[in-house]
Amino acid sequence: MLRDFRSGEVHPIAPRLLDLLSMLQARLETTEPVSIISGYRSPTTNAMLRGKREHSGVATRSLHMQGMAIDLRIAGRSLAAVRTAALAQRLGGVGYYPQSDFVHVDIGRVRSW
C-alpha cells in the first residue's frame, strides 16, 4: 500500500509513522479513510521528481526514501484541518501543499513549511 507507486519498489515503513496516521484520525475525530498520495519513494523516483520544475520542493534526502514520510488527505476534513492536527501532534515535520491538495507528515525532527 505504501510502495513507490511509480516503480513498484517496497521498503519497510516506520511503525511510528503508521501510529501518527492513527493519531491524526483520532485528533480529527474521524474514521474516514486516509488517502495516501505518496508513501515510500525510491532514490530513483526521488531524483526524477527533484528534476521536475513542478516538484521543486522535493528534498535531496527525503524521509520518503527511508519509509518515514507520507503525503496524504483525509476524507471529510479540510487540508487546513489536517495540517493543524498534524502540527498539534509535534511528532515530526508537517508540509502544507494546498495547490497540490495534500499534507506531508513525517517522523523526522519537528518543523513545518
C-alpha positions in Angstrom: 0.0 0.0 0.0 2.9 2.4 0.7 5.2 1.2 -2.0 6.7 3.5 -4.6 3.8 3.6 -7.0 6.0 4.7 -9.9 8.5 1.8 -9.7 6.7 -0.8 -7.5 9.7 -0.9 -5.1 8.9 -1.7 -1.5 10.6 -0.6 1.7 9.9 -1.0 5.4 7.7 1.7 6.8 8.5 3.1 10.3 5.7 1.9 12.7 5.7 5.3 14.4 4.6 6.8 11.0 1.6 4.5 11.0 0.9 5.4 14.6 0.9 9.1 13.5 -1.8 8.4 11.0 -4.0 6.8 13.6 -3.4 9.7 16.0 -4.3 12.2 13.3 -7.6 10.4 12.7 -8.3 10.4 16.4 -7.4 14.1 16.8 -9.7 14.9 13.8 -12.4 12.6 15.4 -12.9 10.6 12.2 -12.7 7.1 10.9 -12.9 8.2 7.3 -10.2 6.9 5.0 -6.8 8.3 4.7 -5.8 8.8 1.0 -2.1 8.2 0.5 -0.6 10.4 -2.2 2.9 9.2 -1.7 4.5 6.8 0.9 7.9 5.2 0.2 9.8 6.8 -2.6 12.8 5.1 -4.1 16.0 7.1 -4.6 15.5 6.9 -8.4 12.0 8.3 -8.1 13.1 11.0 -5.7 15.8 12.1 -8.1 13.4 12.1 -11.0 10.9 14.3 -9.0 13.7 16.7 -8.0 14.4 17.2 -11.7 10.9 18.4 -12.4 10.1 22.1 -12.0 6.7 21.5 -10.5 8.3 19.4 -7.8 11.0 22.0 -6.8 10.3 21.3 -3.0 11.5 17.6 -3.1 14.3 17.2 -0.6 17.6 15.5 -1.7 17.5 13.2 1.4 13.7 13.0 1.6 12.3 11.0 4.5 10.1 9.3 2.0 13.2 7.3 0.9 13.5 6.0 4.5 9.9 5.0 4.9 9.4 7.8 7.4 7.1 10.2 5.4 3.6 10.2 3.9 1.8 12.7 1.7 -2.0 12.4 2.4 -5.5 13.7 2.5 -8.3 12.6 5.0 -11.8 12.3 3.6 -14.2 14.8 5.1 -11.5 17.0 6.6 -10.0 20.1 5.0 -6.3 20.2 4.3 -6.1 23.1 6.8 -7.7 21.0 9.5 -5.3 18.1 8.7 -2.3 20.4 8.8 -3.5 21.9 12.2 -3.9 18.4 13.7 -0.5 17.3 12.4 1.2 20.3 13.8 -0.5 19.8 17.2 0.9 16.3 17.4 4.5 17.6 17.3 5.8 14.3 16.2 7.8 15.4 13.1 7.6 17.5 10.0 4.5 18.9 8.5 4.3 20.3 5.0 1.2 22.1 3.7 0.6 21.9 -0.1 -2.8 23.3 -0.8 -2.1 23.8 -4.5 -1.3 20.1 -4.9 -4.1 19.1 -2.4 -2.1 17.2 0.2 -0.4 17.5 3.6 3.1 15.9 4.1 3.8 14.3 7.5 6.9 12.7 8.7 8.6 11.4 11.9 11.8 13.4 11.4 12.6 16.5 13.5 9.7 18.8 14.4 9.4 21.5 11.7 6.8 22.9 9.3 6.7 24.6 5.9 
